[in-house]
Amino acid sequence: MRYTALRRRMAEEFGEIRADTLARDHVLAALGERTVNEALEAGWEPKRVWTVLCDAFEVPPRRR
């Protein structure tokens, strides 16, 4: 998964404004106590970040 695909999926699932806020402000333990943006900057794969978000926010498997 590319970075742009992650951002598109986040916007589709959470809405553009909430997706931006989540990426910037929401710290996730499963990302090593990082935000989405920090995890990506640290080299995490976008697909893994998406999986962590889906798990944290209980996104149904059919929308993953």
Buried (B, 14 or more C-beta within 10 A) or exposed (E): BEEEEBBEBBBEBBEEEEBBEBBEEBEBEBBEEBBBBBBBEEEBEBEBBBBBBBEBEEBEEEEE
